[in-house]
Amino acid sequence: MIFYFSGCGNSKHVAETLAQGLGDTLAFIPEAARNNRYDYTLADDERLGFVFPIYSWAPPQLVLDFVKKLKLASKPNYVYFTCTCGDNCGHTEKVFRKAVEEKGWELSSCFCVKMPETYIAMGGFKLDTEENAKRKISEADATLARLLPRLANKERFSEMIVGGFAWLKTYLINPGFNRSATDDRKYRTTEKCIGCGKCVDVCPLQNITLEEGRPKWNGHCTMCMACYHHCPVNAIQYGKATEGKGQYTYAKIKVKN
């Protein structure tokens, strides 16, 4: 079984590729959490996988919260995770390994794949060019094809891009991100908004409602930016940080300018 989280499609693509290659079942973490479904039974030889994007050099808090509440009928014999990142992952492996060990399980393998950038809610953060986005996707698919047999054979390995200043990024910057950078009060719509409700449909946490034809964010945001990137008329902005930066989703496989 593979539990996954994705906002703009990068991690969903990875999860679907792994599920198809391994013949495993997919479960969307936000949906499982909404339905209060944390109890699962795995077959004796079934792998337990997790796929998620990197948020500020660590797993998204909602993923860690789900792992903490997850209950299995028996101890899994092979646990792995795959994460998507723009450049590097910091000490994500250490953070996730600790979360797994607190369950009494053992992390067997992990790897990361670089995918196109999606987080642009701060100054200095920008999307990849269309050329770089396509290159990252192509290289990610090659990595998945190379490592799928290792997962199928339940090999033990770690292929993570830790990057520089990893401790600082994961253990100092990430907590600050979780405390303040997921504040959705800076989201706004411009006069281009057509009230289509696409943002409501794509929000994985169902955090957006339409009021008088305009989206309202309700304070339960993980900053996946799905609403921003999926808006068909680019009417959603996050303060001034996102102005003029374009949009990206995996489904488009290109940066929209």
N, C-alpha and C positions, 0 to 999 in steps of 0.2 A: 504494500500500500504506500502511496505517496501523498503526503499532505503538502499543500502549496499555498503560497500567497503571491498575488501579482496585481498591480494597478494598471500599468500601461502595456502589458502583454509580454514583456521580455521573459519573466520567470514562468509565465504560463506556457510559453513556447517550449522552454526547457523541460518543464514538468510533463507536458504532453509528449515530447520526444522521448523522454525516459520511460514513461508509461507504455508507449507503443513498443519501444525496443525491449522492454523487460516483461511485457504482458501484465503490468501491474494496474491496480485501480487508483483513480485520482479522487482526492477529497479537497475541496476548497476551504481553507481554514476559517475565513470569516463566516461562511455559511454554516459550517459545523458549530462554530461558537454561538451564532445567533440561535441555532436550534438546540443549544445546550447539549450537543452530542459529543461526549468525550470518551465514551466506552466503546472499545473495539476489540474484536477477536481476530488475530492473525493465524494463518496456517502455520504448521510447525516449521516449515522451511521458508516462510515468507519474509521478504526484506521490508524494513521500515525506513522510508525515505522522507526527506523534507526538502522543499525547494522554496527559496525566497530571495528577494533582493537585499542588498546591503543598504542600510540606512545609517549614515554617519559612522561608518566603519564598525558596524555590529549588526546582528539580526534585528529586525523590527520588533518592538516590544510586544506587539500582539502575537507574534510567532512564539516568543519565549513564554508568554502567558498561556498560550495553548498547550505547549509542551508540558508546562507545569501541571495543567489540569488533565492531561491525557491519561486515560486508564486502559491498560491492556490486560486481557485475560491471562496472559503468560509473558514471561520475559522474552523480548525479541532477540534473535541470535545474530542479526546483522542490521546495524543502524548506520545510516549515512545521511549526509546533506550535500546539496549543491546550491551555491549562491551565485547570483549575478551581480556584477559591479561595473562601474564605469572605468575605474583604474586599479584600485587595490582594496583589500578587505580588512586591514588592521588585524586585530587579534580576535576576529570572528570565530575562528576554530576553538580558541580557548574558552570563549564565552559559551558557545554551543556545547562544547564537551562538558563543561561544568553543569549546564542545564540537564544534559542527558544523564550524567553520573549521579545527580541528585535524585533521579528517578530509579537508580539502581541498575541502569543500563550501561552499556559500553559503546562508545562511538567507534565504528569500524573503519570508516573512510569518509573523505570529504574532498571537494574540489570546487573551484570557482571558474566562472567563464565571464569574460568581458563582454558587455552588451552596450548598446547606445545609451548615452546619458538621458535621464528624464528629470532629475532634480535641478531646478533653476530658480528656486525661491529665495536666493540670496545673491547679492552682488558678487560678480566674479565667476558665478556658475553659469555655464552655457551649454547648449546642445552640441552634439557632434555634427560635423558637416554630413551631408548625404553620403558622400564617398566614404567617410570614416564609419558611419553607421552601417552601411552595407558590408564594409570590410569586417567590422566586429561581429556581425551576425554570421558571416561566412566562416570566420575563424572559430566562433563558438560552436557552430554545427560540426566542424571538423573535430573539435575537442570532444564533443558528445559522442561522435561516432567512434573515436579512439578509446574512450573510457567506458562506454556501455558494456563491452565484453568483460571488463574488470569488475563492474558491478554485478553482472550476470553470474560471474564466477565467485562472487563474494570475497574478492581480494581486499586486503587492507592497504590503504594508501592515503596520502594527503598531498594535494596539489593546490596550494593556496598562494595568492599573491599578497603577502603581508604588507609590503610598502614601508616607507620610512616613518619615523616618529609614531610607530604603531601603538605603543602604550598610551601616549598622550592622546591620540585620536580616539581610541576605543574607550579608555577609562576616564578621560577628562572631558573631551569634546562631546562624545555621544550622550552622556547623562544630561548635559546642557541642551542638546538637541531634543531629547525626549521631554524635558521640562518646558521648553519655550518655543522651539522651532516648529512644533506641531500645532501651534495656535492657529485656528482657522478664521480668526476675526479679521485678518487682513485680506481675505478673499473678497472680491467685488466683481460686479459685472459692468460692462460699458454699455453705451447706447446701442451697440450692435446685437445685444441679446434678443433672441427671437422667442424665448420662452418655450423651447422645444422639449425640455426635460431630459435631454441626453445626459446631463451631469448627474441627475437623480438616478438614472438607470445604471450608470457605470460606477458609481461610488461603491466600493466593496464593503464599506461599513454602514451603508444606508444612512449616511450622515447629512444628506442634503434633501430638502423638501422645497417645493415650489409654493411661493406665497405671492399672490397677485401677479402671477406669470414670471416671477423672478426667483432664482435660487437663493435659499437661505441655508447657511452652514450652521450646524447645531452643536458644535463644541466637542465632537467625538472624532477627531481627524487624526490620521496617521501620516499625513503629508505624502501620499503616494502620487498626488497631482494628476490622477486619472481625470478628474473633472476638467482641469485646465487643458490637458492634451487632447481630450476627446471632443471638446466643444466644436461644433461644425463651423462656427463663425468666429472662433477665437475671441469670444466676448468676455471670457473669464480672465481676471488678472489677480496676482497676489501682491498687493501694494503696488509699488513701482518696480519691484525686482524683476518681474517677468515681461515687462513691456518691450516689445520688439524682438523677443527671443525665439519666436516660432514655436512649433508644436511637433511632437513625435509620439507615435504609437507603433508597436511592432506590426500591427495589421497593415499599416501603410508602408512599412519597410523603407521609410525615407523621412527626412526632416521636411516638414511643411513650412515654407517661408511666406 
